[in-house]
C-alpha cells in the first residue's frame, strides 16, 4: 500500500455534564453536541473513505458516561466497514476492570490499545500502530519502545495520551519531552490530553495534539477541531506526512472585558457595552464578561439584572466584576499627610503633560496609589 489516510481526534469527553454552566437545559444541549460532533467525524471518515480513525484518549467521561451512549457509539463504529478505529484510554476514561473498554463487545474494526508491548499491525494498510502510557507508565513504556525495530517499509504511528514539553511534575499526566518522542522514529504521533491544538514537526515526522473537537470551558477559547492527514511513499521511496487541522466546534467560548470606569448605574454599563466596538456577541457562542475599572463607592453592579438584560444576545453568558472603588482624589488636595502629597504631585505632573494617554496613565496611578494606601492592597 502506497499511502494510509487518517482522522485523528482526542478529548471528546462524551457525556461530560457541563455542570459549570449552572443551567441543565443548556448543559444537556452541550452534551448532545459532543455526540453530534463524533457523528460528524464518523460521517467524514465514511464519505471520504478514510482508512484510520484515531482517538487519543479521554474518549468519554468515565465517571458519568451512560451505557446507552457507549452502545450508540459501538453501533456507529460497526458501520464503518472499510475503516479501522484505534483508541487509547486516557486519564478520564482509564482502563479499569469494569471499564466499557472491557465490558462492551466492540466490533472487529475497533482496537483498544492497552499494552505498549503489543504492536497493532494493520496489514491491509501496511501500518504499525504503537502505543505509550495507556495505563500511565510512560517512562517504562518509552524505554520499551526504544528497543523496537521500526520498519521504514511500513507506515508507523504512535498513539499517546499525555503531557508533552511541560514541567515534569506529578500533576502532569504522562509527562515526556517532544525530543524524546521524535527519537523513536515514528512517521506520525497522535497525541491527546491537552485541549488546545499543538503541532510539533521535524524533517521526518509530525506530532500533533488536536485539542478537543468541542471546547469544554472558558479556558479553551477559540476554534476547536480535529486533524485529517495521510502518510505516503514518494517516487524516491521516502515517506511524506501531511496533516491539516479541520474546524469542527459548533460553539466557541470567549472571555471578554468591559471597562466600566465612571459608570454610576447598571444602565450606564449596558450603554457602554452597546457602544464597545470590540464586543460583538454571537447567538451561538458562550461568553464570560468581566467588568473592570473604577466605579463610585456607593454603586455595586447588579450582576443578576445585567445578565438578564444581556443573556439573549448569546447562547450562554456569565458576568464577573473585578472593579475597584473610584476615589474622589480632589478631596485629598488639602490633606497634609502622604496621601495629599502623593495626589498633589501626580496632579501637577498631569497639568504639565501634553499627551492624553499619559494623563490617563497618571490618573490610573492616582487611583491605584490611593487604593493601596486606603486598603493596604491593590485590586
N, C-alpha and C positions, 0 to 999 in steps of 0.2 A: 504494500500500500504506500502510495506516494505522499499522502497527507492525511492528517486527522483534524477534524474540527471540534470545537468545544464551546460550551457556555459555562461560565464559572460564576457562581454566586455564593453567598455566605450570610450568616447572621440574619436569617429571615425571622427567627423567633416566633414561629406560629403559636397562636393563642396567648401572646403577651396581653395582659389585662388592661394596659394603658390606664391604670388607676390614678396616675398623677394628673390626669385631665379633670378628675372630680366630677365627671359627667358620664353616667352609664350609657346613655344613648350614643354619645359621640365616641366613647370607648369601644362600644360594640361595632360601630361603623369602621373604626380604625382596625379592629381585629379582623373584620371581614375583608378589609382591603389588603391585609397580609396574604390571605388565601387567594384573593384575586390576582395579586402580584405574582404569586407562584404559578397560578394557572396561565397567566400571560407568558411567563418564561417557558413553561412546558409547551404552550402553543407555538412559540417561536422555534423551539427545538424541533417540533414536528414539521412545521411549514417549511423551514429552511434546511431540513434533513441534516441536522447537527448530529455528530457521532456521539459526543460525550456531554452529559450534564454533570458538572462537578459542584458539590455543595460542601464548603469547607467549614463545617461546624456550626453549632447553635442554630440548627435547622428548626427546632421547636423549643418552647419553654417548658422544660421537664416538670416543673412544679405545678403547672396548671393546664397543660395541654389535654384536650379531650380525646377520648378514644375515637369518636366519630371523625375528628379532624384527621387523625393518622390513617384511618381506614379510607377516607376520601382521597388522601394523598397516595396511598398504596394503589388504589384503583387507577388514578391518573397515570402513575408511573408504568403500570402494567400495560397501558395503551400505547406507550412509546415503543412500538415493536422493533424499530430499527436502531434505537439509541441505547446506550448503557449509562446508568446513573451511578455515580460514585459519591459516597457520603462518608465524612469522618465526623465522629462525635466531637462536641466542644465542651466548654465548662458549664453551659446552660442546658445541655442535653447529654449529660455524661453517660458513659457506658456502664450501666448497672445491671444487676441480675434481672430486675423487673422492668428494665427499660423497654420501650416499644421497639427499639432496635433488635431486642432479643425475643420479645413475646409475640410480635406480629409476623405472620408468614409473608415475606416480601416476594415479589415476582423475580424470576431468574435474572432479569436485567438490572437488578438493584444490588449494589455491592457496598456493604458496610465495612469500612476499614477499621480494624481493631488491633492489629499487631504489626509493628514495624519489621518483624522477621519475615512477614509474608509479602511477596510482591505480586500484585494483580497483573497478570499478562492477558491483555485482550488481543488475541491473535488476529481477529478479523480487521483490527485497526493498527496492527503492528505496534502496539503501545504498552509500555510498562508503567503501572501506577504504583508509586512508592508512598509511604505514609510515615508520619512522625508525630509523637505526642498525643496519640489517640486516648491514652489513659493518663496523661500528664507527666510522663517520664521522658522529657525532651532530651536531656543530657545523655541518658542511656541509649535512647533511640538514635540520636545523632552519631554516637560512637559506632553503633552497629551499621548504620548506613554508609559510613566512611569505608567500610570493608566490602561494600558491594562493587561488583564489576559492571559498570554502566555501559551498555552496548551502544555504540554510535550508529548501528544499523537499525535501531528502533527509536520510536518517539518516547521520551522519558519525562514523566510528570510526577512531581512531588506534591502531595496534599498535606497541609499543615494548618492547625488552628492554634495560634499563639501570638506572642508579643515579639516583634522584630525591631531591633535598634532602639530599644528603650532601656532605662536603668534596670539592672538585673536584681530587682527587688522581689521579695517574697510575694507581694501583692500582684506582680505582673505575671500572668499565666503563661507558662511555657516560654520563658524569655530566651532569646537567642539573637545573634547578630546576623545581618544580611550577608556579610562577607563569608561567614561560616557556611551559610546555606548555598551560596554560589559555588563554594569549593566542592560541593557534592557533584557538580557537573550535570545538573538537570537541564532539560530544554525549557520547561515552564514550571513555575512553582505557584500553586494555587493556595493562597493564604486566606485566613479568616481570623476573626476576633475583633479587630478594630472596626468601628462602624463608619469610618470615612475612607475614601478612595486613596490608596497609596501605591505607587509604582516604583519598582527598583529595576534596573537594567544594566547588563554589561554587554560585552561584544557577542556573547554566545547564548545568553539566556534572559528571560523576562520573568520577574516575580511580582505578582500583583495581589494586593488586598482590595477586593472590590467594594468593601463597605456594605452596609445593609441596603438592600434594594428599596426598602421603605424606611424612612427615618423613624426613630423611637422617641425622641425628645428634643428639648431646646438646646442641648449640647451637640446636636447633629444637624446644623444648619445646611442650607443649600440643596442642590440636586443630588439625588441618590440613584443608583442603578446597578448594573452587573457588567460582566466582561464577556465579549464574544471574540473568539480567535481561532487560529489554526497553526499547526506546525507542518511544514512540508520540506521535502527534499528539493533542492535546486538542481540545475543542469550539471553543476560540478560536484554533485552528490554531498554538498554541505546542507545544513539544516537552517531554515528560516522560520522564525517565530513572529507571528503578527497577533496583536491583541488590541481591541478597541472597547472603550467604555460606552455602554448603551444606557441612557437615562430611562428610569422606569417608575420613579416615585409618583404616586397620584397626588400627594400633598407634600408641602415643604414647611419646615419650621424656620421662623425668623425672630431674632432678638433685635428690638428697636428701642431707641431712646428719644425722649422729648424733653427739651429744656423748657421748664415752666417758670423760670426766674421772673419774679414780679407779678405772677398771677395771684389774684386775690379771691377767686371763686372758681367753682367747677366749670361754669360756663366759659370763663376765660381760657381754661385748659382745653376745652373742646374746640373753641375757636382757634387757638394756637395750633392744635393738631390738624385742623382742616386747612390751615394755611401753610403747613410744612411740606414743601415740595419733595423732600426726601422720604416721606412716608406715603406709600401707596398700597392700601390693603387689597388683597386678592380674596375673593369669596371662598376659594377652595383651601386656603392655607391657614397655618396656626401661628399666632404671634404672641410674644412676650414683650409688653410695653413697660419700660421703666421710666418713671418721672424723675427728672434730675433738676438741679438748680436750687435757687434760693427763694423761699416764699415767706410771707409775713408770719409772725409768731402766732397770731390769732386765726390762722387758716390751716385746716387739715383737709387735703383732698379726700373726697368720698369715693373710695375705690369701687364699692358696690354700685353706686349710681353711675359712675363713669363707665364701668363695664357694661351695664345695662344699656346705656346710650350707644356705645360703640360696637358691641359684640356682633351685630348683624352684618357688619362690613366684612366679616371673615368667618371661617369655619369654627375657629376657637380663639379666645382671647383671655390672657391673664394680664393683670396690671400690678406692678410693684411700684412703691415710692422710695426713692433714695434722696429726697430733698433735704435741704438744710434751712435753718432759720435765717431769714433776711434781716440783718441788723441795720437799724437806722443810725448809721455811723456819725451823722451830724450831731447827735446828742452827746457824743464823746468829745466834741471840739473844746469844751471848757473843762474837761477832766484834767486835773493837774498831774495825774499819775501816768504810768507807762502806756495805758490804753489810749489816753488822749494824745500823748506824744507820738505814738505809732500812727494814729489816724491823721494827725496834722502833717506829719512828714510825708505820708503817701498821697494826701490830697494836694500838697504843694508839688509833688512830682507829677500828679495828673495835670495840674494847671500849666506846667511847663512842657507837657508832652504834646507834640503835634499829631502823632499817629493815633487814630481812633482805636485801632487794635491794641496798642499799648495802653491806652486809657482803660479799656475793658479788662486787660490783664491786671492792672493796678487796682481796679475796683474789686476784682476777684480776690486779690491779695489782701485787701482790707477786710473782706468778709471772712476769709479763712483765718486771718490773724485774730480777729475778734472772737471767732468761734473757738479757737484754740485757747485764748485767754479766759473766756467766759465759761467754757465747758470742759477745759482740760483735755480736749480731743478735737480731731477734725473728722467730720463725717465723709 
